[in-house]
Amino acid sequence: MITSPSWRGERYAVLGLARSGQATVRALLASGADVVAWDTDESKRTIEGPDYADPVEIDLTGFAGVVVSPGVPLNRHPIAAKAREAGVPVIGDIELFAQARDYLPSHRVVGITGTNGKSTTTALIHHILETAGIPARLGGNIGLPILGEEPLPVGGVYVLELSSYQIDLTFGLDCDVAVLLNITPDHLDRYDGFDAYAAAKARLFAMQSKDHDAVIGIGDNASAKIARNLSARGEHLFKIAPGVCMDQSRWPSLQGPHNAQNALAAITACQALGVAESAIDAGLESFKGLPHRMERVGTVDGVAYINDSKATNPDSTAPALAAFDGIHWILGGQAKTKDLDACRPSFRHVRAAYTIGEAGPMFLDLLKNDIPTVYAETLAHAVELSRAAAKPGETVLLSPACASFDQFRDYEDRGDTFRGLVESLA
């Protein structure tokens, strides 16, 4: 794990004991810190070593920090006011990583953010680095707590996927290469409007040294504005324009126009790190993609079944609709928006739609005048209906444009269920 002597003898509170919280507690304890930990789920309060108490209920005076899970809504949770009254910073595990960097072997950091595409781009950069023989570690929002990883040897690169929530909790992360893919409306329940959400993304660059590299997609107004504000960076600013034509035929796991942009961002980031062009090409060709993101889980009777369960809003579903033809589209769950406008340009690719979950009736009303649509209610029924209707050469696409929590534990559970249903068809 990653530790730091700077934490020795200090006192920290850790709120939220999922994967990153548990890794944080262990790293702090291993560094000689005193830790108070808490999670409302009693089953997670099983780590040996910390004291267990709700930081909202104790005196925080003298604490070095309150480390909160990115899932804690600081705009509503009382811990924010409690820490402010005690003069204690509220931070995340990425900030602790930033504090530990001075004690790690010489290395570089790539930070990737954006509303959509950041997991694929993060994994692709990591894969290219490994293909090039450069030691690399994945961490952050991709699901791997960075403090739980072993430190890299000299010359290694940490590749961090960063959500806006994680950036909110980070103050000293100076990325050698910072990547912003796009900004579209999402998570607005946590921010005072879209501008505040965009400002959270922009902080990734505000933390950077000016001679470090910024890679920014300029396909939306908010991202383009951030790029304009960084124009003084000169040769250290790289803009990724939309609609760039690229030969993706040799990249089987990077199909569709959105993946052209993800690939271009990854290529640019790796070039900034000095990776050889031959290694970049080899990495693009051998990349296998991510589970639950345009993942081909099977072909049955000539029909391809694609698991895009990670598409939890219409903007992230739109690229999948653009990437295939003859689509039988399964969508629905807990809606984040009341429209599917981002998907509309690719409706011509859809043969039929099958809506499920809470949003199913609403999506039925939105689609029925444009696409033959059925309210299937459950994922199992949607798979059954789509199998009966789909013809060889067509595609059954689970790309829900919704959160999963009405019927599933998370998007992974939803995708795994879809995979199991497809496997049962064979």
N, C-alpha and C positions, 0 to 999 in steps of 0.2 A: 504493500500500500504506500501511498504518498504521505509523508509526515513532514513536520517542520519544528525545529527547535524554538522557533519564535512563539509557539503555542504553549511551551512548557511553563507550568505554574499559573497559567491564565485560567479563567473560569468562563465557560460557554454554556449557553442553553441551546438545545437542539429541538425544534418543534417539527414533528412529522417524521415517522420512522419507516418509510418505504425504503426502496433500494438506496437512494442517495443519502437519506437520513441515517440509515444504518452504517453505511460506509463512512459518513462524516463522524459519527460517534466513535467508531473504531480507530479512525485516523487521529482524532484528537486525543483519545486515551493513550494510544501508542506514543504520542508526542509528549506525554506527561501533563496534559491539561486535566482540569477538573470539569466534569460534564454533568449537567442536569438535562435529562431527556424526557420527551413526552409524545405520546400519540393517543388520540381518543380511542383507538382500537387496542384493547388490552392485549390481544394476541401478539402485537408487535413490540410490547414492552418486555422483551425477553433477553436483551443483550446484557452480558455480564460486565459490570464495571461502573456504569453511570448511576447517579441518583435519579429516581423517577419523581417528577413533579411537574405540574402544568406551569409553564413560565408566566402565564397570565396571573397566576395566584401567588407568586413568590416575589420577594424583593430582588430586583435585578441590579441594584446599585453595585458597582464595581465589576460587573461582568465585562468581558472583552468583546462579546458579541452574542446576538441571538441568531442562530443559523436556522432558517426556515425552509421548508420544502417549497419548490416553485408552485405547488398546488395550493398553498395557503393564500387566500385572497386578501392581500394587505389592505385593499380599499374597504374591506368590511370586517376583517378580523381584529379583535381588540389588542392583539400583540403589538401592533404598530404604535398605538398610543401609549401602551405600557412601556415599551422600550424607549420611546421618545422622552417620556417623563423621567426615565432613569438615565438619560443621556447615553444609551447603549445602541450601537449600530445594528441594524437588521441586515443580515447578509445571507448569501447562499454558499453552497459548496464550491462553486466556480470561483468566488472571491477567495476562499481559503486556498484553492489551487494557485491563484495568482500570488497570494502571500508566500506560498511555499516555493515559488519558482527560483528564488535566489539560492536555494539550498539544493537544487537539483542539478545533475550534470548538464552541461551546456546543451541547449535544445532550442527549437522554435515551436510556435503555436499558430495553427490556423483555426480561426473561428468562423463558423458559417451560420447565418441567420436568414430569415425570410418567412413569409407566411406559408408558402408551398415549395416543395422540392428540396428542402434542406436535408432531410434524412438521406435521400438518394445521392445528393451532391457530397455530403459528408462521407458516406460509405465509399463513393467513387474516388474521392481524393485519397482516402486511406488505402484503398486497393491499389491505386497507381503508385503510391509511395512504396508499398510492400513489393509490388512488381519490380520497382527500381532498386530494390535491395536496401531501402532506407528504413531504419527502425521507426515504427509508428504505433501510436495508441489512439483508439477511438474513445470518446467520452461525451458526457453531457446529455442533452435531450434525446439522443438516440437510444438511451436506455442503459448505458454503462456508466455508473458513477466514477468519475475520474479519480477521486481520492482512493478508490478501491483497487486501482490499477498499479502495477509495479512500475517504478520509475524507469524511464528510458536511459540507455547509454548515451554517451556523448554523440551529438549529431542527430539525435532522434527528433521526431515531429509529433506533437500532440494535436489531434484533429478533433475539434469540439463542435458539436451541434448545439446551438444556443437559441432557446426560445426567448421571447420578449420578457417572460417572467424571470428567467435566469439572468438576463441582462439587467433587469431592475434591481437585482440583488448583488450586482457585481460593480466594483468601483476602481479596480486597479489592474484589469486584464489588458495588457498591451500586446495585441496579436501581431505577429510578424506579417501575417496575411489575414485580412478581414474580408469576408464575403457577404454581400447582401443580394439575395436573388430577386425578391419582389416584396411588395407590401399591398395586401388587399384586406378588406374589412374582416376581422376575426377577433375573438376574445374581447369584444367591446364591453362586456359586462365588468371587466376589470379596469377599464380606462375611461377617462372623462372625454370620450369622443375619439374619432379616428386619428386626429392630429396627435393626440397624446400617445396613441399606440405607435404611430410612425416615429414619434420622438424617442420612444423606448428603443426601437431598432437602431436609430441613428447614434445612440450612445455607444454602440460598439466601436464606432470610428472616433468618437470623442475621447475614448480611453487610449487610442493608439498614438505612438510617436509619429510625427509627421513624415519621417523618412521610411516608415513601414508602408506596406502595399495595401491598397483598397481595391476590391473587385466588386462592381455594382451593376446589377441589371437595371436598365433604364426603360423597361417596358411599361411602367406605370408612373403616374405623376409624382407620387410621394417619393419613390426611389430616385427618380430623375432629379428631384429637388435636392435630395441629400447629395447626389453626385455633383450638382452645380455648386453646392456649398463647400465641396472639397476640391474645387478646381485648382486651388493653389498647390495641391500635391504634385501637379505636373506629371512627370513620368512615373510616379508612384500611384496614380489613379488609372484604373482600367475599367472602361464602360462596356457592358455586354448589351448590345442592341437586340431588339426582338426581330424575328423573321430572318435570321441569318441562315442561309442554305448550307447544309452540311451533309456529307455522305454518311448516313447512319447505317448503311446496309451491312457493314462489318461489325456492328455493335448490337447483337441480338437483344440485349436487356436494356437498351436505351432507345426505344422507338418512340415516335411522336414528337411534335414540335417542342413540347415542354422539356423533353429530355435532351433535345438539341441545345437548349439554353442551359440546362443543368450541366451537360457535358462541356460546353464552352466555358462556363464558370470554373469547373474543375480543371480544365486544361490550363486556363489562365493562372489559376492559383498555383498549380504545379510548376508552370513556367517561372513564376515569380520565385519559387523555391529552388530553381535551378535544376529541375528534373529533366533528364535527356528526352528528346522528342521520341526516340525509339521506345523508351519505357512507357511514355504516355500512351503511344499507339497500342502497345501490347496490353496495357491496363484497360483501355477502353474496349478492346476486343474480348478480353477474358472476364470482364465484370459480369457477375451473375445476378445483380439486382438485389432488391430487398424483399423479404416476406411481406405480404399484404399491400405491396405497392406495384400494381400492374403485373402481378405474379401469375404466370401460367401454371395452373394447378392440375391440368389434365386436358386431354382431348378424348371425347366420347362420340362415336359414330360421326366423326368428321367435324364435330363442333368443339371449338376451343372454349375453355372455361378460365376466366381471368379473375383473380382475387385482388381487388383494389380497395380492401376494407379500410385502409388508412386514409382514404379520401373522405374526410369528415365535414367538408363544406363544399358548396357548389363550385368554388374556384378551383379546388383540388380535384374535383370530378371532371371538370371541363377538359383537361388534357387527355384523359383516358377516352372520352367520347371522340376526341379528335384523332386518336391514334388507331382506331379500328373502324371497319365497315360491317354492315349487317349485324348490328348489336341488338341483343336482347338484354335490356338494362334492368338490373335489380337495384332499387334505391329506397331509402327511407330509414327511419330511426328517430332520434331526437333532433329536430331541426334547429339549425343555428340562424337561418334566415327564413323569410316568408316568400322567397321567390327562387327561381332556378335560372335567372337571367344569364348568369355566367356560362351556363350549359347550352343555351338556346342556339348559338351559332353552329353547333354540331348535331342538332336534332335530326338533320337529314341522314345521319349515319345510323339512326336507331330504327329498327324494325318494330319493336314493341317494348313496353315498359311494364314492370311489375313492382308495385309499391308495397312497402312493409312498414310495420311499427307505428309509432305515434303520428309521424308525419305522413303516413300512407294515404289517408283520405284527402289531406290538403294537396299532396303531390298529384293525386288522381285528378283533382279539379284543375290543377295547373297544366296538366299534360294532355288531358283527354281530347282537346280540340286540335292538337298537333300530332300526337302519336297514339296509336292503339294502346290503351293502358288498362291494366287490371289491378284492383286492390287485392293482393295476395295475402296480406296480413303478416304471415310468417316467412322466414327465409326458406324453410323446408318446402312450403307450398310454392314459393316463387321459383325455386329450382325445378320442382316438378312441372310447373306450367311452362317454364322456358324450355325445358328439355323436349316437351311435346311439340313445341312450336318451332324450335330452331332447326335449320337445315344445314347439311354439310357445307363447310366453308364459312359459316356464320360464327358469331361469338356471343357467349353468355357472359356478361360483365357485371360482377358485383362491385359497384362504385356508389356507395350509399348517399354521398353528399350530406351526411348527418352524423352526429355522435351516436354511440351504440348503446348508451346506458339504459334505454327503455327495455331492451330484451337481452342484453349481453353484458358481461363483466367489463369488457373494453373492446376496442377495435380488433385486437389480436384474437380474442375469444370469438368474435363474429367471423373473422377470416378463417380461423381454424375450423369452425363449424361448417362454413362453406366448403372448405377443402374436404372435410369428412363426407359431406353430402355428395360431392362430385365423385369421390372415390367409391362411394356405394353404388354409383350408376354404372361403373365399368363392369 
